[in-house]
Amino acid sequence: MFPLKKNNKNEKDAIKVVVAGEEHIKYVDEVNDAIDLASKERGTGIARRTHEYIESKIKEGKAIIAIDGDKFAGFCYIETFGTNKFVANSGLIVPREYRGHGLARRIKQRAFELSRSKFPEAKIFGLTTGLAVMKINSDLGYKPVTFSELTDDEQFWKGCQSCVNYDILQRTSRSKCLCTGMLYDPAWKNGNGKKGKTPFQVFREWVDKRKAEKQALAENKNGKKSE
Ligand SMILES: CC(C)(COP(=O)(O)OP(=O)(O)OC[C@H]1O[C@@H](n2cnc3c(N)ncnc32)[C@H](O)[C@@H]1OP(=O)(O)O)[C@@H](O)C(=O)NCCC(=O)NCCS
């Protein structure tokens, strides 16, 4: 099936995006290798999980996989924190040869639906430096938030230890880092959300604000004094 032709709808539709089952455990090493490669390419610490961890997510019905025939074409998993008050959507990966065809969008959509159906009361969140993920999250109804609005569950924040920027997170007492935190709160659907602006407007304003903050943090890290 690959390389995919950019606008061939039939080829794109032939790639299945499903909740992973036992039959997909054979792809776990490929998932981790693809995450490793992307992490090296981007120079950021997308956390590598153990084989056992990814396998457990699949067995618990908490993983989404994209499959092109018998080829692995993408992955993401969900995990709860703070006794099911929060659900993180993590480990999103689309191998290079499958990128740019809307697969991440489909995977994230499916992970969102899975999170909503399994944990309808939970807030859904993620951390990312990637514009693609920020765009997808905004379209799903996430809003950028400060880290104080995310879970305080230590288990979640431990996942940041493998990131090259972990020292920044420590230096700021976990209040900010180079990642943007994004959150979907089901309460917003019930009329408790911020009104007036579209999620994308909120997102754009946040990106502008964060650019200035990130620059200051990066300059601090490199020993330069911020203004
Ligand atoms: C990020 C990643 C998952 C995107 O996968 P993908 O299947 O190519 O993404 P999609 O085709 O679904 O694109 C979704 C949107 O993001 C945009 N996008 C994709 N890659 C982008 C990039 N590098 N920069 C900016 N926007 C990007 C697309 O244009 C699309 O927007 P649109 O629908 O408004 O046109 C993939 O590049 C990847 O696996 N990267 C390495 C791992 C990673 O960064 N994971 C995320 C960790 S938070």
The ligand as a MOL file (V3000), in Angstrom:
LIG
                    3D

  0  0  0     0  0            999 V3000
M  V30 BEGIN CTAB
M  V30 COUNTS 48 50 0 0 0
M  V30 BEGIN ATOM
M  V30 1 C 3.1680 14.3810 14.5980 0
M  V30 2 C 2.7140 13.2060 13.7220 0
M  V30 3 C 2.0490 12.1950 14.6210 0
M  V30 4 C 1.7460 13.7350 12.6480 0
M  V30 5 O 1.2820 12.6280 11.8940 0
M  V30 6 P 0.5440 12.7960 10.4740 0
M  V30 7 O -0.2250 11.5630 10.2090 0
M  V30 8 O 1.5240 13.2160 9.4690 0
M  V30 9 O -0.4470 14.0170 10.7860 0
M  V30 10 P -1.7570 14.3690 9.9550 0
M  V30 11 O -1.5220 14.0880 8.5250 0
M  V30 12 O -2.9450 13.7360 10.6070 0
M  V30 13 O -1.8330 15.9430 10.1450 0
M  V30 14 C -2.6790 16.5470 11.0900 0
M  V30 15 C -2.5660 18.0410 10.9420 0
M  V30 16 O -1.2940 18.5010 11.3560 0
M  V30 17 C -0.6200 19.1910 10.3090 0
M  V30 18 N 0.7770 18.7790 10.3640 0
M  V30 19 C 1.2780 17.5510 10.1610 0
M  V30 20 N 2.6120 17.5500 10.3590 0
M  V30 21 C 2.9360 18.8320 10.6890 0
M  V30 22 C 4.1530 19.4650 11.0170 0
M  V30 23 N 5.3020 18.8010 11.0550 0
M  V30 24 N 4.1340 20.7830 11.2970 0
M  V30 25 C 2.9710 21.4740 11.2810 0
M  V30 26 N 1.7580 20.9180 10.9900 0
M  V30 27 C 1.7690 19.6180 10.7000 0
M  V30 28 C -1.2980 18.7310 9.0530 0
M  V30 29 O -1.2170 19.7040 8.0330 0
M  V30 30 C -2.7280 18.4950 9.5020 0
M  V30 31 O -3.4230 19.7220 9.5840 0
M  V30 32 P -4.6800 19.9990 8.6370 0
M  V30 33 O -5.5730 18.7850 8.7860 0
M  V30 34 O -5.2680 21.2210 9.2130 0
M  V30 35 O -4.1100 20.1230 7.2710 0
M  V30 36 C 3.9290 12.5530 12.9950 0
M  V30 37 O 4.6240 13.5340 12.2730 0
M  V30 38 C 4.8830 11.8680 13.9610 0
M  V30 39 O 4.7120 10.7060 14.2910 0
M  V30 40 N 5.9200 12.5970 14.4200 0
M  V30 41 C 6.8820 12.0810 15.3490 0
M  V30 42 C 6.3070 11.7560 16.6960 0
M  V30 43 C 5.6200 12.9190 17.3560 0
M  V30 44 O 6.0060 14.0740 17.2110 0
M  V30 45 N 4.5740 12.5890 18.1220 0
M  V30 46 C 3.7830 13.5580 18.8460 0
M  V30 47 C 4.2540 13.6250 20.2370 0
M  V30 48 S 3.2740 14.7840 21.1520 0
M  V30 END ATOM
M  V30 BEGIN BOND
M  V30 1 1 1 2
M  V30 2 1 2 3
M  V30 3 1 2 4
M  V30 4 1 2 36
M  V30 5 1 4 5
M  V30 6 1 5 6
M  V30 7 2 6 7
M  V30 8 1 6 8
M  V30 9 1 6 9
M  V30 10 1 9 10
M  V30 11 2 10 11
M  V30 12 1 10 12
M  V30 13 1 10 13
M  V30 14 1 13 14
M  V30 15 1 14 15
M  V30 16 1 15 16
M  V30 17 1 15 30
M  V30 18 1 16 17
M  V30 19 1 17 18
M  V30 20 1 17 28
M  V30 21 1 18 19
M  V30 22 1 18 27
M  V30 23 2 19 20
M  V30 24 1 20 21
M  V30 25 1 21 22
M  V30 26 2 21 27
M  V30 27 1 22 23
M  V30 28 2 22 24
M  V30 29 1 24 25
M  V30 30 2 25 26
M  V30 31 1 26 27
M  V30 32 1 28 29
M  V30 33 1 28 30
M  V30 34 1 30 31
M  V30 35 1 31 32
M  V30 36 2 32 33
M  V30 37 1 32 34
M  V30 38 1 32 35
M  V30 39 1 36 37
M  V30 40 1 36 38
M  V30 41 2 38 39
M  V30 42 1 38 40
M  V30 43 1 40 41
M  V30 44 1 41 42
M  V30 45 1 42 43
M  V30 46 2 43 44
M  V30 47 1 43 45
M  V30 48 1 45 46
M  V30 49 1 46 47
M  V30 50 1 47 48
M  V30 END BOND
M  V30 END CTAB
M  END
